[in-house]
Amino acid sequence: MADTQDTAAPGERVVIKKYANRRLYNTASSSYVTLEHLSEMVKQNIDFVVYDAKTNEDITRSVLTQIIFEEESQQGQSLLPIQFLRQLIGFYGNSMQAFLPSYLELSLASFSQQQERMRNQFTALGHTPGAGAFDEQVRQNLALFDRAMKMFSPFAYARPEEPAPVAPKAEPAAPPADEALAALRKQMEDMQAQIEKLANKG
């Protein structure tokens, strides 16, 4: 588990250096750490950046991806549905690729805010929510996210039990970039409104 020595000065990130032998060195605590240790730092909201010790290249993204791979490999730990992973891969090189990171960030931020709001509501009522209440809320959130992803890319997203819609033979001309961006923003705003409505139910 991360300790107080893992943190840098206020406003600064912890610098992690990765060496050729794949060892990770925490410069704040002057000690070697593991991917599991970095995972704990993420969960404790300790901000860090990872540099290649030889080239000084920022490799934070690849290290975080490794952490996700390790978490997904553990029995009962997986969070990412197979269909979601397939669609995510499909967006690489897609014309909408540039918009997806912001879309996913907004979705996860809204999801986290909603969960925190629900915890606060239960706390205000003087009791701790049971697992069933969280499970039901999670199911609602996933259903909403599922609908939003279909709206975001209707032809790319189809569950195994749902045949993918057949695209028309004559493709219409792609809308101008400004129109596509405006449509995407409208979809994100609609999704945010639905999330807020769910969060305020009850």
N, C-alpha and C positions, 0 to 999 in steps of 0.2 A: 504494500500500500504506500502511496506517496506520502511524504512527510513534509514538515514546514521547510526543510532545507531544499526541497525541490523548487520552491518559488524564487523568482528573481525579484529585483527591486520593483516597487509599485510602478505600473505603467510599462514595464519591460517584460519581454518574453523569456522563458527559460530556453537556453540554447543547447540543443543536443547535437553532438557530432557523431557521424557514422564513419567508422574506419573500414579499411579494405577487408579486414577479417570479419566484417559485418557486426562488430560490437558497437554498441551505442553508449556514448559517454555524456553524462549530464554535467555540464560545466557549472551549474548552480550548486550542486551537492558534491562535485568533484568525485563522482563515482560512476561505475558502469551500470547500465540499466537494461531491462528487457522490454520486448513489445508489450508484455503483460503489465509492466510497470507504467509504460506510457499510456496504456489503456486506462489505468486507474487515474492517471493525471487528467486525462480527458474528462472522465466521469466526475472529477473533483473541480472541473472548470479551471484547471491550471493551464494557461496558454503556453505553448512551446513551438519552436521552429526547429527543423532538423536540417543540418547541412552536411554535405559530403566533406569529410575531413581533408581530402586531397584537392578537390576542385573548388570547394566552397559553394557548390551548387545547392540551391534550396530543393531538398527532396522530401519535404514534409508531406506532400500529396501521396507519394508512393509508399511512404512509411505508414500513413493512416490507412491506405488501402490494404497494406499487409496486416494491420491490426484487424480490420474488418474480415479479411480472409481467415485469420486465426479464430475469431469469434464465431464465424459462420461454420467453421469446421468442427466445433465442439457440439456434441450430442445435445439436442434440445435447446440450442442457443440461436438457431438461425432466425433472422428477422426478414430476410429478403425472399419473397416468393419467386419461384422459378420463372413464372410468366413475366414478372417485373424485371428480372435480370435479362430475360430475352429482349424485352422491349428497350431496356436501357442500352444494351449492346447495339440494337438497331438504330439508335439515335446517333451513334458515332458516324460522322460524315454526312448526316442528314441535314437538310436545309434549316431545320429548326434547332439544331444542336446548340447554337449560341444562346437561345432563350431558355433551354432546359435547366441549367444550373440555378438561375434566379428563381425559376418556378419551383424547383425542389426545395430551395432554401426557404421560400415563403411557406410552402406546404408544411415543412417540418417545424418551422417557427410557430406557425398557427397551431399545429398539433400540440406542441409543448406548452404554449400559452393556455390552450384549452384544458389540458390535463392539470396544470397548476391552478387554474381557476376552479376546477371541480374539487381539488383537494382543499382549497381555501373555503369553498362553500360547505363542505362536510365539516371542516374544522370549526366554522362559525356556528354550526348546529350542535357542536359538542361531541361528535363521535367520529371514529375513524372509518372511512369507507371500506367495505369488504371487497374481497377479490372479485366477486360477482359483479359489483357495480363498475369496477374498472374494466372487467372483461367486456361488459355490454357496451361501455363507452368506446372501447378500442374497436369493437366490431362496427359500431356506427362510423367511427373515424375512417376505418379501412374501406367501408362501403362508399363513403363520400369520396375518398381518394381514388378509389376504383372508377367511380363515375367521372371524376375530374380528368383522369388519365385518358379515358375513352373520348372525352370531349376535346382533350388536347391533341390526340392523334387517333381519330376513329378507325382508320383502316389498319393501323399498326397494332392496335390493342384488341385482342380477342381472347377470352378465356378458352381453355381446351374444349369445354362443352359448348362454346359458341362459335360457329363457323365464321371466319372472317368475311366481312362484306365484300362482294365482288366490285372492284373498281370499274367505273364506266370506261368503255373502250376509248372514247374520245375525251382526253383529259382537257379540262378547261385551263385557260392560261393562268399561271400563278399570279396571285394578287401582288400589287406593289409592296415593297418591304414595309412602308409606313402603315399600310392597311393591315398587313399580317401582324405587325407589332401591336396595333390598336386592338385587333381582335383577340390576341393573346392576353393583353392587359384586361380586357373586358371579361374574359373567361376566369382569370385569376381573381378579379374583384367579385365575380359571382360566387366563386368557390369560397372566398373569404367570408362573404355574407352568409353562406350556408353554414360554415363552421361557427360563426358567431351565434347564429340561430340555435344550433345544436348545443353550444356551450351555455346558453341562457335558458334552456328548457328546464322545467322542473321547479 
